[in-house]
Each structure stands twice: as structure tokens, then as C-alpha cells.
Amino acid sequence: MKRKILVVDDNKETCDILTKTFAEEGYQMFSALSGRLALDTVKKKKPELVLLDIKMPKMDGIEVLKRTKKIDKEVAVVMITGYGALDTAKEAMRLGAYDYVTKPFDLDFIKAVIRDALSERKPKRDVRRTR
């Protein structure tokens, strides 16, 4: 069963690059261009990891992180931050984020962070009761 990752960024190009990169690595990928869509995806698709941009309009990454953890406290969240937002990234860590990566990001570094985050979690199983 493929591990599920959600990429959340208001920049479509960033979402596309990350989604394509990790799909090629064998992950089942989802993307969302807003916080609201991200929360809907977390509820419906139940990703094991969320790559989450901090700076987004309407609902920023910190708010999405808080709400995501209320939906699924076990989901690993890796924050994506631009220069100058390191204090916010550190706040995200206090709120339960697994780690953060800075833009412009190195894809090999993100791959390593994601491997580490997922290795600390057991894969979710689709458990269905049968009678």
C-alpha cells in the first residue's frame, strides 16, 4: 500500500513540483492550494504526512497545522517556510510539526525529511470489520 502525502501551497508550481517528485518516489500524492482544501483532503484522504506552506492567504499554515492536528493528531506535518519565517517555523514545531524546510528547498533534503518522518510512523492500514 502506498504511503499518502498531501502537499499544501498556494503556489501551484510548488505543488506540482513536489507532487510529481514524490509520485515518482512511489507515494500516493494529493495537493491543495488553500488551507480549506487541505483540511477537506486531510478528512477525506487521511494522508500520513502533510507538506505545508506557512505563508498562505486567508488561512495560514499555522492555523492549518492546528486544525489538521485536531483532525488527526498522528499525521506528520513538515512545514515549508521562506526566508524570514524561521520564528514561525519554530512555533509550528511547538504546535506539533515534525520539522520544517526552507525555500528555496533542496529536493534531496525534503526527501530525507519525509523518509525520516514516515519511518517513525507505522503505515496506516485500511481496517474493515467483517462479520
Phi and psi in radians as a Rosetta constraint file:
Dihedral C 1 N 2 CA 2 C 2 CIRCULARHARMONIC -1.264 0.35
Dihedral N 2 CA 2 C 2 N 3 CIRCULARHARMONIC 2.472 0.35
Dihedral C 2 N 3 CA 3 C 3 CIRCULARHARMONIC -1.323 0.35
Dihedral N 3 CA 3 C 3 N 4 CIRCULARHARMONIC 2.484 0.35
Dihedral C 3 N 4 CA 4 C 4 CIRCULARHARMONIC -1.781 0.35
Dihedral N 4 CA 4 C 4 N 5 CIRCULARHARMONIC 2.293 0.35
Dihedral C 4 N 5 CA 5 C 5 CIRCULARHARMONIC -2.239 0.35
Dihedral N 5 CA 5 C 5 N 6 CIRCULARHARMONIC 2.388 0.35
Dihedral C 5 N 6 CA 6 C 6 CIRCULARHARMONIC -1.946 0.35
Dihedral N 6 CA 6 C 6 N 7 CIRCULARHARMONIC 2.241 0.35
Dihedral C 6 N 7 CA 7 C 7 CIRCULARHARMONIC -1.822 0.35
Dihedral N 7 CA 7 C 7 N 8 CIRCULARHARMONIC 2.221 0.35
Dihedral C 7 N 8 CA 8 C 8 CIRCULARHARMONIC -2.165 0.35
Dihedral N 8 CA 8 C 8 N 9 CIRCULARHARMONIC 2.007 0.35
Dihedral C 8 N 9 CA 9 C 9 CIRCULARHARMONIC -2.783 0.35
Dihedral N 9 CA 9 C 9 N 10 CIRCULARHARMONIC 2.413 0.35
Dihedral C 9 N 10 CA 10 C 10 CIRCULARHARMONIC -1.312 0.35
Dihedral N 10 CA 10 C 10 N 11 CIRCULARHARMONIC -0.140 0.35
Dihedral C 10 N 11 CA 11 C 11 CIRCULARHARMONIC -1.647 0.35
Dihedral N 11 CA 11 C 11 N 12 CIRCULARHARMONIC 1.951 0.35
Dihedral C 11 N 12 CA 12 C 12 CIRCULARHARMONIC -1.053 0.35
Dihedral N 12 CA 12 C 12 N 13 CIRCULARHARMONIC -0.660 0.35
Dihedral C 12 N 13 CA 13 C 13 CIRCULARHARMONIC -1.084 0.35
Dihedral N 13 CA 13 C 13 N 14 CIRCULARHARMONIC -0.737 0.35
Dihedral C 13 N 14 CA 14 C 14 CIRCULARHARMONIC -1.089 0.35
Dihedral N 14 CA 14 C 14 N 15 CIRCULARHARMONIC -0.806 0.35
Dihedral C 14 N 15 CA 15 C 15 CIRCULARHARMONIC -1.011 0.35
Dihedral N 15 CA 15 C 15 N 16 CIRCULARHARMONIC -0.807 0.35
Dihedral C 15 N 16 CA 16 C 16 CIRCULARHARMONIC -1.098 0.35
Dihedral N 16 CA 16 C 16 N 17 CIRCULARHARMONIC -0.770 0.35
Dihedral C 16 N 17 CA 17 C 17 CIRCULARHARMONIC -1.092 0.35
Dihedral N 17 CA 17 C 17 N 18 CIRCULARHARMONIC -0.854 0.35
Dihedral C 17 N 18 CA 18 C 18 CIRCULARHARMONIC -1.174 0.35
Dihedral N 18 CA 18 C 18 N 19 CIRCULARHARMONIC -0.711 0.35
Dihedral C 18 N 19 CA 19 C 19 CIRCULARHARMONIC -1.092 0.35
Dihedral N 19 CA 19 C 19 N 20 CIRCULARHARMONIC -0.804 0.35
Dihedral C 19 N 20 CA 20 C 20 CIRCULARHARMONIC -1.127 0.35
Dihedral N 20 CA 20 C 20 N 21 CIRCULARHARMONIC -0.793 0.35
Dihedral C 20 N 21 CA 21 C 21 CIRCULARHARMONIC -1.017 0.35
Dihedral N 21 CA 21 C 21 N 22 CIRCULARHARMONIC -0.822 0.35
Dihedral C 21 N 22 CA 22 C 22 CIRCULARHARMONIC -1.407 0.35
Dihedral N 22 CA 22 C 22 N 23 CIRCULARHARMONIC -0.435 0.35
Dihedral C 22 N 23 CA 23 C 23 CIRCULARHARMONIC -1.114 0.35
Dihedral N 23 CA 23 C 23 N 24 CIRCULARHARMONIC -0.693 0.35
Dihedral C 23 N 24 CA 24 C 24 CIRCULARHARMONIC -1.163 0.35
Dihedral N 24 CA 24 C 24 N 25 CIRCULARHARMONIC -0.409 0.35
Dihedral C 24 N 25 CA 25 C 25 CIRCULARHARMONIC -1.442 0.35
Dihedral N 25 CA 25 C 25 N 26 CIRCULARHARMONIC -0.085 0.35
Dihedral C 25 N 26 CA 26 C 26 CIRCULARHARMONIC 1.772 0.35
Dihedral N 26 CA 26 C 26 N 27 CIRCULARHARMONIC 0.133 0.35
Dihedral C 26 N 27 CA 27 C 27 CIRCULARHARMONIC -1.542 0.35
Dihedral N 27 CA 27 C 27 N 28 CIRCULARHARMONIC 2.672 0.35
Dihedral C 27 N 28 CA 28 C 28 CIRCULARHARMONIC -1.506 0.35
Dihedral N 28 CA 28 C 28 N 29 CIRCULARHARMONIC 2.108 0.35
Dihedral C 28 N 29 CA 29 C 29 CIRCULARHARMONIC -1.929 0.35
Dihedral N 29 CA 29 C 29 N 30 CIRCULARHARMONIC 2.539 0.35
Dihedral C 29 N 30 CA 30 C 30 CIRCULARHARMONIC -2.337 0.35
Dihedral N 30 CA 30 C 30 N 31 CIRCULARHARMONIC 2.710 0.35
Dihedral C 30 N 31 CA 31 C 31 CIRCULARHARMONIC -2.440 0.35
Dihedral N 31 CA 31 C 31 N 32 CIRCULARHARMONIC 2.718 0.35
Dihedral C 31 N 32 CA 32 C 32 CIRCULARHARMONIC -2.518 0.35
Dihedral N 32 CA 32 C 32 N 33 CIRCULARHARMONIC 2.397 0.35
Dihedral C 32 N 33 CA 33 C 33 CIRCULARHARMONIC -1.690 0.35
Dihedral N 33 CA 33 C 33 N 34 CIRCULARHARMONIC 0.067 0.35
Dihedral C 33 N 34 CA 34 C 34 CIRCULARHARMONIC -2.637 0.35
Dihedral N 34 CA 34 C 34 N 35 CIRCULARHARMONIC 2.832 0.35
Dihedral C 34 N 35 CA 35 C 35 CIRCULARHARMONIC -1.080 0.35
Dihedral N 35 CA 35 C 35 N 36 CIRCULARHARMONIC -0.731 0.35
Dihedral C 35 N 36 CA 36 C 36 CIRCULARHARMONIC -1.071 0.35
Dihedral N 36 CA 36 C 36 N 37 CIRCULARHARMONIC -0.818 0.35
Dihedral C 36 N 37 CA 37 C 37 CIRCULARHARMONIC -1.116 0.35
Dihedral N 37 CA 37 C 37 N 38 CIRCULARHARMONIC -0.621 0.35
Dihedral C 37 N 38 CA 38 C 38 CIRCULARHARMONIC -1.070 0.35
Dihedral N 38 CA 38 C 38 N 39 CIRCULARHARMONIC -0.821 0.35
Dihedral C 38 N 39 CA 39 C 39 CIRCULARHARMONIC -1.116 0.35
Dihedral N 39 CA 39 C 39 N 40 CIRCULARHARMONIC -0.684 0.35
Dihedral C 39 N 40 CA 40 C 40 CIRCULARHARMONIC -1.078 0.35
Dihedral N 40 CA 40 C 40 N 41 CIRCULARHARMONIC -0.717 0.35
Dihedral C 40 N 41 CA 41 C 41 CIRCULARHARMONIC -1.182 0.35
Dihedral N 41 CA 41 C 41 N 42 CIRCULARHARMONIC -0.694 0.35
Dihedral C 41 N 42 CA 42 C 42 CIRCULARHARMONIC -1.051 0.35
Dihedral N 42 CA 42 C 42 N 43 CIRCULARHARMONIC -0.752 0.35
Dihedral C 42 N 43 CA 43 C 43 CIRCULARHARMONIC -1.145 0.35
Dihedral N 43 CA 43 C 43 N 44 CIRCULARHARMONIC -0.770 0.35
Dihedral C 43 N 44 CA 44 C 44 CIRCULARHARMONIC -1.479 0.35
Dihedral N 44 CA 44 C 44 N 45 CIRCULARHARMONIC -0.698 0.35
Dihedral C 44 N 45 CA 45 C 45 CIRCULARHARMONIC -1.758 0.35
Dihedral N 45 CA 45 C 45 N 46 CIRCULARHARMONIC -0.304 0.35
Dihedral C 45 N 46 CA 46 C 46 CIRCULARHARMONIC 0.910 0.35
Dihedral N 46 CA 46 C 46 N 47 CIRCULARHARMONIC 1.065 0.35
Dihedral C 46 N 47 CA 47 C 47 CIRCULARHARMONIC -1.175 0.35
Dihedral N 47 CA 47 C 47 N 48 CIRCULARHARMONIC 2.718 0.35
Dihedral C 47 N 48 CA 48 C 48 CIRCULARHARMONIC -1.538 0.35
Dihedral N 48 CA 48 C 48 N 49 CIRCULARHARMONIC -0.387 0.35
Dihedral C 48 N 49 CA 49 C 49 CIRCULARHARMONIC -2.496 0.35
Dihedral N 49 CA 49 C 49 N 50 CIRCULARHARMONIC 2.473 0.35
Dihedral C 49 N 50 CA 50 C 50 CIRCULARHARMONIC -2.146 0.35
Dihedral N 50 CA 50 C 50 N 51 CIRCULARHARMONIC 2.177 0.35
Dihedral C 50 N 51 CA 51 C 51 CIRCULARHARMONIC -1.641 0.35
Dihedral N 51 CA 51 C 51 N 52 CIRCULARHARMONIC 2.006 0.35
Dihedral C 51 N 52 CA 52 C 52 CIRCULARHARMONIC -2.212 0.35
Dihedral N 52 CA 52 C 52 N 53 CIRCULARHARMONIC 2.083 0.35
Dihedral C 52 N 53 CA 53 C 53 CIRCULARHARMONIC -1.252 0.35
Dihedral N 53 CA 53 C 53 N 54 CIRCULARHARMONIC 2.442 0.35
Dihedral C 53 N 54 CA 54 C 54 CIRCULARHARMONIC -1.370 0.35
Dihedral N 54 CA 54 C 54 N 55 CIRCULARHARMONIC -0.807 0.35
Dihedral C 54 N 55 CA 55 C 55 CIRCULARHARMONIC -1.589 0.35
Dihedral N 55 CA 55 C 55 N 56 CIRCULARHARMONIC 1.802 0.35
Dihedral C 55 N 56 CA 56 C 56 CIRCULARHARMONIC -2.441 0.35
Dihedral N 56 CA 56 C 56 N 57 CIRCULARHARMONIC 2.620 0.35
Dihedral C 56 N 57 CA 57 C 57 CIRCULARHARMONIC -1.245 0.35
Dihedral N 57 CA 57 C 57 N 58 CIRCULARHARMONIC 2.805 0.35
Dihedral C 57 N 58 CA 58 C 58 CIRCULARHARMONIC 1.170 0.35
Dihedral N 58 CA 58 C 58 N 59 CIRCULARHARMONIC -1.156 0.35
Dihedral C 58 N 59 CA 59 C 59 CIRCULARHARMONIC -2.198 0.35
Dihedral N 59 CA 59 C 59 N 60 CIRCULARHARMONIC 1.962 0.35
Dihedral C 59 N 60 CA 60 C 60 CIRCULARHARMONIC -1.347 0.35
Dihedral N 60 CA 60 C 60 N 61 CIRCULARHARMONIC 2.987 0.35
Dihedral C 60 N 61 CA 61 C 61 CIRCULARHARMONIC -1.082 0.35
Dihedral N 61 CA 61 C 61 N 62 CIRCULARHARMONIC -0.556 0.35
Dihedral C 61 N 62 CA 62 C 62 CIRCULARHARMONIC -1.124 0.35
Dihedral N 62 CA 62 C 62 N 63 CIRCULARHARMONIC -0.774 0.35
Dihedral C 62 N 63 CA 63 C 63 CIRCULARHARMONIC -1.145 0.35
Dihedral N 63 CA 63 C 63 N 64 CIRCULARHARMONIC -0.708 0.35
Dihedral C 63 N 64 CA 64 C 64 CIRCULARHARMONIC -1.102 0.35
Dihedral N 64 CA 64 C 64 N 65 CIRCULARHARMONIC -0.715 0.35
Dihedral C 64 N 65 CA 65 C 65 CIRCULARHARMONIC -1.017 0.35
Dihedral N 65 CA 65 C 65 N 66 CIRCULARHARMONIC -0.877 0.35
Dihedral C 65 N 66 CA 66 C 66 CIRCULARHARMONIC -0.997 0.35
Dihedral N 66 CA 66 C 66 N 67 CIRCULARHARMONIC -0.836 0.35
Dihedral C 66 N 67 CA 67 C 67 CIRCULARHARMONIC -1.214 0.35
Dihedral N 67 CA 67 C 67 N 68 CIRCULARHARMONIC -0.627 0.35
Dihedral C 67 N 68 CA 68 C 68 CIRCULARHARMONIC -1.093 0.35
Dihedral N 68 CA 68 C 68 N 69 CIRCULARHARMONIC -0.764 0.35
Dihedral C 68 N 69 CA 69 C 69 CIRCULARHARMONIC -1.160 0.35
Dihedral N 69 CA 69 C 69 N 70 CIRCULARHARMONIC -0.473 0.35
Dihedral C 69 N 70 CA 70 C 70 CIRCULARHARMONIC -1.245 0.35
Dihedral N 70 CA 70 C 70 N 71 CIRCULARHARMONIC -0.586 0.35
Dihedral C 70 N 71 CA 71 C 71 CIRCULARHARMONIC -1.295 0.35
Dihedral N 71 CA 71 C 71 N 72 CIRCULARHARMONIC -0.799 0.35
Dihedral C 71 N 72 CA 72 C 72 CIRCULARHARMONIC -2.562 0.35
Dihedral N 72 CA 72 C 72 N 73 CIRCULARHARMONIC 1.720 0.35
Dihedral C 72 N 73 CA 73 C 73 CIRCULARHARMONIC -1.181 0.35
Dihedral N 73 CA 73 C 73 N 74 CIRCULARHARMONIC -0.294 0.35
Dihedral C 73 N 74 CA 74 C 74 CIRCULARHARMONIC -1.551 0.35
Dihedral N 74 CA 74 C 74 N 75 CIRCULARHARMONIC -0.242 0.35
Dihedral C 74 N 75 CA 75 C 75 CIRCULARHARMONIC -1.126 0.35
Dihedral N 75 CA 75 C 75 N 76 CIRCULARHARMONIC 2.364 0.35
Dihedral C 75 N 76 CA 76 C 76 CIRCULARHARMONIC -1.438 0.35
Dihedral N 76 CA 76 C 76 N 77 CIRCULARHARMONIC 2.302 0.35
Dihedral C 76 N 77 CA 77 C 77 CIRCULARHARMONIC -2.129 0.35
Dihedral N 77 CA 77 C 77 N 78 CIRCULARHARMONIC 2.182 0.35
Dihedral C 77 N 78 CA 78 C 78 CIRCULARHARMONIC -1.965 0.35
Dihedral N 78 CA 78 C 78 N 79 CIRCULARHARMONIC 2.093 0.35
Dihedral C 78 N 79 CA 79 C 79 CIRCULARHARMONIC -1.463 0.35
Dihedral N 79 CA 79 C 79 N 80 CIRCULARHARMONIC 2.525 0.35
Dihedral C 79 N 80 CA 80 C 80 CIRCULARHARMONIC -1.957 0.35
Dihedral N 80 CA 80 C 80 N 81 CIRCULARHARMONIC 2.183 0.35
Dihedral C 80 N 81 CA 81 C 81 CIRCULARHARMONIC -2.325 0.35
Dihedral N 81 CA 81 C 81 N 82 CIRCULARHARMONIC 2.551 0.35
Dihedral C 81 N 82 CA 82 C 82 CIRCULARHARMONIC -1.535 0.35
Dihedral N 82 CA 82 C 82 N 83 CIRCULARHARMONIC 2.983 0.35
Dihedral C 82 N 83 CA 83 C 83 CIRCULARHARMONIC -0.950 0.35
Dihedral N 83 CA 83 C 83 N 84 CIRCULARHARMONIC 2.406 0.35
Dihedral C 83 N 84 CA 84 C 84 CIRCULARHARMONIC 1.602 0.35
Dihedral N 84 CA 84 C 84 N 85 CIRCULARHARMONIC -0.082 0.35
Dihedral C 84 N 85 CA 85 C 85 CIRCULARHARMONIC -1.917 0.35
Dihedral N 85 CA 85 C 85 N 86 CIRCULARHARMONIC 0.383 0.35
Dihedral C 85 N 86 CA 86 C 86 CIRCULARHARMONIC -1.140 0.35
Dihedral N 86 CA 86 C 86 N 87 CIRCULARHARMONIC -0.598 0.35
Dihedral C 86 N 87 CA 87 C 87 CIRCULARHARMONIC -1.076 0.35
Dihedral N 87 CA 87 C 87 N 88 CIRCULARHARMONIC -0.703 0.35
Dihedral C 87 N 88 CA 88 C 88 CIRCULARHARMONIC -1.155 0.35
Dihedral N 88 CA 88 C 88 N 89 CIRCULARHARMONIC -0.689 0.35
Dihedral C 88 N 89 CA 89 C 89 CIRCULARHARMONIC -1.105 0.35
Dihedral N 89 CA 89 C 89 N 90 CIRCULARHARMONIC -0.705 0.35
Dihedral C 89 N 90 CA 90 C 90 CIRCULARHARMONIC -1.147 0.35
Dihedral N 90 CA 90 C 90 N 91 CIRCULARHARMONIC -0.653 0.35
Dihedral C 90 N 91 CA 91 C 91 CIRCULARHARMONIC -1.068 0.35
Dihedral N 91 CA 91 C 91 N 92 CIRCULARHARMONIC -0.721 0.35
Dihedral C 91 N 92 CA 92 C 92 CIRCULARHARMONIC -1.051 0.35
Dihedral N 92 CA 92 C 92 N 93 CIRCULARHARMONIC -0.667 0.35
Dihedral C 92 N 93 CA 93 C 93 CIRCULARHARMONIC -1.103 0.35
Dihedral N 93 CA 93 C 93 N 94 CIRCULARHARMONIC -0.698 0.35
Dihedral C 93 N 94 CA 94 C 94 CIRCULARHARMONIC -1.134 0.35
Dihedral N 94 CA 94 C 94 N 95 CIRCULARHARMONIC -0.485 0.35
Dihedral C 94 N 95 CA 95 C 95 CIRCULARHARMONIC -1.540 0.35
Dihedral N 95 CA 95 C 95 N 96 CIRCULARHARMONIC 0.041 0.35
Dihedral C 95 N 96 CA 96 C 96 CIRCULARHARMONIC 2.000 0.35
Dihedral N 96 CA 96 C 96 N 97 CIRCULARHARMONIC 0.042 0.35
Dihedral C 96 N 97 CA 97 C 97 CIRCULARHARMONIC -1.161 0.35
Dihedral N 97 CA 97 C 97 N 98 CIRCULARHARMONIC 2.566 0.35
Dihedral C 97 N 98 CA 98 C 98 CIRCULARHARMONIC -1.298 0.35
Dihedral N 98 CA 98 C 98 N 99 CIRCULARHARMONIC -0.750 0.35
Dihedral C 98 N 99 CA 99 C 99 CIRCULARHARMONIC -2.904 0.35
Dihedral N 99 CA 99 C 99 N 100 CIRCULARHARMONIC 3.133 0.35
Dihedral C 99 N 100 CA 100 C 100 CIRCULARHARMONIC -2.484 0.35
Dihedral N 100 CA 100 C 100 N 101 CIRCULARHARMONIC 2.649 0.35
Dihedral C 100 N 101 CA 101 C 101 CIRCULARHARMONIC -2.183 0.35
Dihedral N 101 CA 101 C 101 N 102 CIRCULARHARMONIC 2.587 0.35
Dihedral C 101 N 102 CA 102 C 102 CIRCULARHARMONIC -1.778 0.35
Dihedral N 102 CA 102 C 102 N 103 CIRCULARHARMONIC 2.578 0.35
Dihedral C 102 N 103 CA 103 C 103 CIRCULARHARMONIC -1.546 0.35
Dihedral N 103 CA 103 C 103 N 104 CIRCULARHARMONIC 2.564 0.35
Dihedral C 103 N 104 CA 104 C 104 CIRCULARHARMONIC -1.189 0.35
Dihedral N 104 CA 104 C 104 N 105 CIRCULARHARMONIC 2.442 0.35
Dihedral C 104 N 105 CA 105 C 105 CIRCULARHARMONIC -1.748 0.35
Dihedral N 105 CA 105 C 105 N 106 CIRCULARHARMONIC 2.752 0.35
Dihedral C 105 N 106 CA 106 C 106 CIRCULARHARMONIC -1.741 0.35
Dihedral N 106 CA 106 C 106 N 107 CIRCULARHARMONIC 2.098 0.35
Dihedral C 106 N 107 CA 107 C 107 CIRCULARHARMONIC -1.065 0.35
Dihedral N 107 CA 107 C 107 N 108 CIRCULARHARMONIC -0.635 0.35
Dihedral C 107 N 108 CA 108 C 108 CIRCULARHARMONIC -1.130 0.35
Dihedral N 108 CA 108 C 108 N 109 CIRCULARHARMONIC -0.647 0.35
Dihedral C 108 N 109 CA 109 C 109 CIRCULARHARMONIC -1.158 0.35
Dihedral N 109 CA 109 C 109 N 110 CIRCULARHARMONIC -0.782 0.35
Dihedral C 109 N 110 CA 110 C 110 CIRCULARHARMONIC -1.073 0.35
Dihedral N 110 CA 110 C 110 N 111 CIRCULARHARMONIC -0.720 0.35
Dihedral C 110 N 111 CA 111 C 111 CIRCULARHARMONIC -1.011 0.35
Dihedral N 111 CA 111 C 111 N 112 CIRCULARHARMONIC -0.757 0.35
Dihedral C 111 N 112 CA 112 C 112 CIRCULARHARMONIC -1.144 0.35
Dihedral N 112 CA 112 C 112 N 113 CIRCULARHARMONIC -0.738 0.35
Dihedral C 112 N 113 CA 113 C 113 CIRCULARHARMONIC -1.080 0.35
Dihedral N 113 CA 113 C 113 N 114 CIRCULARHARMONIC -0.751 0.35
Dihedral C 113 N 114 CA 114 C 114 CIRCULARHARMONIC -1.164 0.35
Dihedral N 114 CA 114 C 114 N 115 CIRCULARHARMONIC -0.757 0.35
Dihedral C 114 N 115 CA 115 C 115 CIRCULARHARMONIC -1.017 0.35
Dihedral N 115 CA 115 C 115 N 116 CIRCULARHARMONIC -0.777 0.35
Dihedral C 115 N 116 CA 116 C 116 CIRCULARHARMONIC -1.098 0.35
Dihedral N 116 CA 116 C 116 N 117 CIRCULARHARMONIC -0.800 0.35
Dihedral C 116 N 117 CA 117 C 117 CIRCULARHARMONIC -1.089 0.35
Dihedral N 117 CA 117 C 117 N 118 CIRCULARHARMONIC -0.761 0.35
Dihedral C 117 N 118 CA 118 C 118 CIRCULARHARMONIC -1.288 0.35
Dihedral N 118 CA 118 C 118 N 119 CIRCULARHARMONIC -0.490 0.35
Dihedral C 118 N 119 CA 119 C 119 CIRCULARHARMONIC -1.212 0.35
Dihedral N 119 CA 119 C 119 N 120 CIRCULARHARMONIC -0.394 0.35
Dihedral C 119 N 120 CA 120 C 120 CIRCULARHARMONIC -1.439 0.35
Dihedral N 120 CA 120 C 120 N 121 CIRCULARHARMONIC -0.123 0.35
Dihedral C 120 N 121 CA 121 C 121 CIRCULARHARMONIC -2.021 0.35
Dihedral N 121 CA 121 C 121 N 122 CIRCULARHARMONIC 2.465 0.35
Dihedral C 121 N 122 CA 122 C 122 CIRCULARHARMONIC -1.378 0.35
Dihedral N 122 CA 122 C 122 N 123 CIRCULARHARMONIC 2.513 0.35
Dihedral C 122 N 123 CA 123 C 123 CIRCULARHARMONIC -1.038 0.35
Dihedral N 123 CA 123 C 123 N 124 CIRCULARHARMONIC 2.448 0.35
Dihedral C 123 N 124 CA 124 C 124 CIRCULARHARMONIC -1.275 0.35
Dihedral N 124 CA 124 C 124 N 125 CIRCULARHARMONIC 2.405 0.35
Dihedral C 124 N 125 CA 125 C 125 CIRCULARHARMONIC -1.848 0.35
Dihedral N 125 CA 125 C 125 N 126 CIRCULARHARMONIC 2.526 0.35
Dihedral C 125 N 126 CA 126 C 126 CIRCULARHARMONIC -1.504 0.35
Dihedral N 126 CA 126 C 126 N 127 CIRCULARHARMONIC 1.621 0.35
Dihedral C 126 N 127 CA 127 C 127 CIRCULARHARMONIC -1.655 0.35
Dihedral N 127 CA 127 C 127 N 128 CIRCULARHARMONIC 2.178 0.35
Dihedral C 127 N 128 CA 128 C 128 CIRCULARHARMONIC -2.169 0.35
Dihedral N 128 CA 128 C 128 N 129 CIRCULARHARMONIC 2.364 0.35
Dihedral C 128 N 129 CA 129 C 129 CIRCULARHARMONIC -1.372 0.35
Dihedral N 129 CA 129 C 129 N 130 CIRCULARHARMONIC 2.427 0.35
Dihedral C 129 N 130 CA 130 C 130 CIRCULARHARMONIC -2.178 0.35
Dihedral N 130 CA 130 C 130 N 131 CIRCULARHARMONIC 2.573 0.35
